[in-house]
Amino acid sequence: MRRDEQRGVTGATPEPVRHDGDVEIVPVNDLLRQLVLALGAALVVGNVAVLIRERRRSPEDGGPRPNRKVIAINILVGTLMAVWALGSILAAR
């Protein structure tokens, strides 16, 4: 059976894909895309939270200050991961 025949009319695969009698129990490809999306989004949200917390911190509070260059790089990498994963998810449907 060809790949386009497996998808059916709607283009979605609501049931596990069968390959020569084997059943794919866990859709690994979809899980990996969703995992990359979740990790990218978590990286962005976590680093934005650090920036917000740092702005609300009073000047007399002691302790180390976060490195803004590292935060900016983390936000950029997380955004790229999330956009790439979202594009992959939409392209797979």
Contact map, one row per residue, 1 for C-alpha under 8 A:
111011000000000000000000000000000000000000000000000000000000000000000000000000000000000000000
111111000000000000000000000000000000000000000000000000000000000000000000000000000000000000000
111111100000000000000000000000000000000000000000000000000000000000000000000000000000000000000
011111110010000000000000000000000000000000000000000000000000000000000000000000000000000000000
111111110000000000000000000000000000000000000000000000000000000000000000000000000000000000000
111111110000100010000000000000000000000000000000000000000000000000000000000000000000000000000
001111111111100000000000000000000000000000000000000000000000000000000000000000000000000000000
000111111111100000000000000000000000000000000000000000000000000000000000000000000000000000000
000000111110000000000000000000000000000000000000000000000000000000000000000000000000000000000
000000111111000000000000000000000000000000000000000000000000000000000000000000000000000000000
000100111111100000000000000000000000000000000000000000000000000000000000000000000000000000001
000000110111110000000000000000000000000000000000000000000000000000000000000000000000000000001
000001110011111110000000000000000000000000000000000000000000000000000000000000000000000000000
000000000001111100000000000000000000000000000000000000000000000000000000000000000000000000000
000000000000111110000000000000000000000000000000000000000000000000000000000000000000000000000
000000000000111111000011111000000000000000000000000000000000000000000000000000000000000000000
000001000000101111100011000000000000000000000000000000000000000000000000000000000000000000000
000000000000000111111111000000000000000000000000000000000000000000000000000000000000000000000
000000000000000011111110000000000000000000000000000000000000000000000000000000000000000000000
000000000000000001111100000000000000000000000000000000000000000000000000000000000000000000000
000000000000000001111110000000000000000000000000000000000000000000000000000000000000000000000
000000000000000001111111000000000000000000000000000000000000000000000000000000000000000000000
000000000000000111101111100000000000000000000000000000000000000000000000000000000000000000000
000000000000000111000111111000000000000000000000000000000000000000000000000000000000000000000
000000000000000100000011111000000000000000000000000000000000000000000000000000000000000000000
000000000000000100000001111100000000000000000000000000000000000000000000000000000000000000000
000000000000000100000001111111100000000000000000000000000000000000000000000000000000000000000
000000000000000000000000011111110000000000000000000000000000000000000000000000000000000000000
000000000000000000000000001111111000000000000000000000000000000000000000000000000000000000000
000000000000000000000000001111111100000000000000000000000000000000000000000000000000000010000
000000000000000000000000001111111110000000000000000000000000000000000000000000000000000000000
000000000000000000000000000111111111000000000000000000000000000000000000000000000000000000000
000000000000000000000000000011111111100000000000000000000000000000000000000000000000110110000
000000000000000000000000000001111111110000000000000000000000000000000000000000000000100010000
000000000000000000000000000000111111111000000000000000000000000000000000000000000000000000000
000000000000000000000000000000011111111100000000000000000000000000000000000000001100100000000
000000000000000000000000000000001111111110000000000000000000000000000000000000001111110000000
000000000000000000000000000000000111111111000000000000000000000000000000000000000100000000000
000000000000000000000000000000000011111111100000000000000000000000000000000001001100000000000
000000000000000000000000000000000001111111110000000000000000000000000000000011111100000000000
000000000000000000000000000000000000111111111000000000000000000000000000000001101100000000000
000000000000000000000000000000000000011111111100000000000000000000000000000001000000000000000
000000000000000000000000000000000000001111111110000000000000000000000000011011000000000000000
000000000000000000000000000000000000000111111111000000000000000000000000011101100000000000000
000000000000000000000000000000000000000011111111100000000000000000000000000000000000000000000
000000000000000000000000000000000000000001111111110000000000000000000000000000000000000000000
000000000000000000000000000000000000000000111111111000000000000000000010011000000000000000000
000000000000000000000000000000000000000000011111111100000000000000000000001000000000000000000
000000000000000000000000000000000000000000001111111110000000000000000000000000000000000000000
000000000000000000000000000000000000000000000111111111000000000001000000000000000000000000000
000000000000000000000000000000000000000000000011111111100000000000000010000000000000000000000
000000000000000000000000000000000000000000000001111111110000000000000000000000000000000000000
000000000000000000000000000000000000000000000000111111111000000000000000000000000000000000000
000000000000000000000000000000000000000000000000011111111000000011000000000000000000000000000
000000000000000000000000000000000000000000000000001111111000000000000000000000000000000000000
000000000000000000000000000000000000000000000000000111111100000000000000000000000000000000000
000000000000000000000000000000000000000000000000000011111110100000000000000000000000000000000
000000000000000000000000000000000000000000000000000000011111100000000000000000000000000000000
000000000000000000000000000000000000000000000000000000001111100000000000000000000000000000000
000000000000000000000000000000000000000000000000000000000111110000000000000000000000000000000
000000000000000000000000000000000000000000000000000000001111111000000000000000000000000000000
000000000000000000000000000000000000000000000000000000000001111100000000000000000000000000000
000000000000000000000000000000000000000000000000000000000000111110000000000000000000000000000
000000000000000000000000000000000000000000000000000000000000011111000000000000000000000000000
000000000000000000000000000000000000000000000000000001000000001111100000000000000000000000000
000000000000000000000000000000000000000000000000010001000000000111110010000000000000000000000
000000000000000000000000000000000000000000000000000000000000000011111110000000000000000000000
000000000000000000000000000000000000000000000000000000000000000001111111000000000000000000000
000000000000000000000000000000000000000000000000000000000000000000111111100000000000000000000
000000000000000000000000000000000000000000000000000000000000000000111111110000000000000000000
000000000000000000000000000000000000000000000010001000000000000001111111111000000000000000000
000000000000000000000000000000000000000000000000000000000000000000011111111100000000000000000
000000000000000000000000000000000000000000000000000000000000000000001111111110000000000000000
000000000000000000000000000000000000000000110010000000000000000000000111111111000000000000000
000000000000000000000000000000000000000000110011000000000000000000000011111111100000000000000
000000000000000000000000000000000000000000010000000000000000000000000001111111110000000000000
000000000000000000000000000000000000000100100000000000000000000000000000111111111000000000000
000000000000000000000000000000000000001111110000000000000000000000000000011111111100000000000
000000000000000000000000000000000000000110010000000000000000000000000000001111111110000000000
000000000000000000000000000000000000000100000000000000000000000000000000000111111111000000000
000000000000000000000000000000000001101110000000000000000000000000000000000011111111100000000
000000000000000000000000000000000001111110000000000000000000000000000000000001111111110000000
000000000000000000000000000000000000100000000000000000000000000000000000000000111111111000000
000000000000000000000000000000000000100000000000000000000000000000000000000000011111111100000
000000000000000000000000000000001101100000000000000000000000000000000000000000001111111110000
000000000000000000000000000000001000100000000000000000000000000000000000000000000111111111000
000000000000000000000000000000000000000000000000000000000000000000000000000000000011111111100
000000000000000000000000000000001000000000000000000000000000000000000000000000000001111111110
000000000000000000000000000001001100000000000000000000000000000000000000000000000000111111111
000000000000000000000000000000000000000000000000000000000000000000000000000000000000011111111
000000000000000000000000000000000000000000000000000000000000000000000000000000000000001111111
000000000000000000000000000000000000000000000000000000000000000000000000000000000000000111111
000000000011000000000000000000000000000000000000000000000000000000000000000000000000000011111
